[in-house]
Amino acid sequence: MITLPARLLLGPGPSNAHPDVLSAMAQPLVGHLDPAFLDLADEVQARLRRLFGTANRMTLPLSATGSGGMQACFANLVEPGDAVVIGVAGLFGERMCDVATRLGARVTRVDCAWGEVLADAAMAEAIARVRPALVAFVHAETSTGARQPVEAIARAARDAGALVVLDCVTSLAGLPLAIDAWGVDAVYSGTQKCLSCPPGLSPASFGARALERVAQRRTPVSSWYFDVELLGGYFGERRVYHHTAPISAIVGLAEALRRVEEEGMEARVARHQAASERLLAGVAKLGFEPLVAAGHRLPMLNSLLLPERVTREGEAAVRRRLLDRHGIEVGGGLGKLAGRIWRVGLMGENARPEIVDRLLAALAEELRG
Ligand SMILES: Cc1ncc(COP(=O)(O)O)c(C=O)c1O
């Protein structure tokens, strides 16, 4: 049988899957129309609604990674020629611009420095000027470790009649989400971050205004696979075939969601926060500094400016030693931040003091002298 090395995954994702999730996935298959599986699908959809903070009927695990969720939201909600405003605070905001442009949208981007958060006023100004059909931005920007406040931007977008799309790939199950209260119309996430599941599904949700927009399209949704009306055949009351559901992946997600509810989001959020604080206090002694200002830091993704002793040797070489000698993976910087930061993920099951201490001990050993 194929075997893989044991790794502690403390990068930007994937994080380690919980053993119970992996065991659930290893069970013998049932059919995707089996009543037992459909009951599980109901349960998954109900639990996702609670986690996103929504009553949206159309809440489902898309058969895709997070990028597929992004593709699905834009493909359904954007038509060629539509004006779209996108907040770009890092690589995943950039990716949104690429996806929307490929769909023929006229994209206006609002940028901020990587590591900072979008200014409400700059977003509101662009929205008032462009009068877009849709406004999109990222809640937890994994390329920088910054947490974007949502409500003011969503309000400005809705006041202008625009739909609001939010990327919650890294925030789901690690930060509280209340997408209905925030006025978010469509949202997507991923399973491989704070849910502690393998990658492969994109939990997503579409509200009434979003579905109305789809119903009124002038052109068919360009993606047959992600057409939300077609997907509603299976992920709605009729449960008719659209594509074969990735059964084992959904079973794993069901177990992960069960674990999240068993712990409770309040305790889970506190656990992520405590782990992040422990990490930052520990790495400060080794000369690492947080990139993001206090108040905007993501607890599950800690971006650390590198001390001279790491850059002198070459940060990739030090990361490689952590992997080879300690079995620990941490992430490097992306794009503009490549070579300048590390991204240390403390996501889901890995947001625990003993995990932080294991990393700190390995780092102390590698950076001694
Ligand atoms: C904020 C954000 N959006 C989108 C994605 C894309 O997800 P995936 O790599 O699962 O396709 C990621 C992945 O890291 C992410 O962090």
The ligand as an SDF file (V2000), in Angstrom:
LIG
                    3D

 16 16  0  0  0  0  0  0  0  0999 V2000
   -8.5950   32.7930    1.2210 C   0  0  0  0  0  0  0  0  0  0  0  0
   -8.4810   31.6800    0.2260 C   0  0  0  0  0  0  0  0  0  0  0  0
   -9.2740   31.6710   -0.8390 N   0  0  0  0  0  0  0  0  0  0  0  0
   -9.2210   30.6850   -1.7600 C   0  0  0  0  0  0  0  0  0  0  0  0
   -8.3260   29.6550   -1.6360 C   0  0  0  0  0  0  0  0  0  0  0  0
   -8.2570   28.5960   -2.6810 C   0  0  0  0  0  0  0  0  0  0  0  0
   -8.5650   27.3710   -2.1350 O   0  0  0  0  0  0  0  0  0  0  0  0
   -7.9860   26.0060   -2.7900 P   0  0  0  0  0  0  0  0  0  0  0  0
   -6.5080   26.1050   -2.7580 O   0  0  0  0  0  0  0  0  0  0  0  0
   -8.5530   24.9760   -1.8710 O   0  0  0  0  0  0  0  0  0  0  0  0
   -8.5250   25.9050   -4.1520 O   0  0  0  0  0  0  0  0  0  0  0  0
   -7.4710   29.6200   -0.5460 C   0  0  0  0  0  0  0  0  0  0  0  0
   -6.4680   28.5370   -0.3930 C   0  0  0  0  0  0  0  0  0  0  0  0
   -5.5130   28.6370    0.3250 O   0  0  0  0  0  0  0  0  0  0  0  0
   -7.5470   30.6500    0.4120 C   0  0  0  0  0  0  0  0  0  0  0  0
   -6.7430   30.6600    1.4740 O   0  0  0  0  0  0  0  0  0  0  0  0
  1  2  1  0
  2  3  1  0
  2 15  2  0
  3  4  2  0
  4  5  1  0
  5  6  1  0
  5 12  2  0
  6  7  1  0
  7  8  1  0
  8  9  2  0
  8 10  1  0
  8 11  1  0
 12 13  1  0
 12 15  1  0
 13 14  2  0
 15 16  1  0
M  END
$$$$
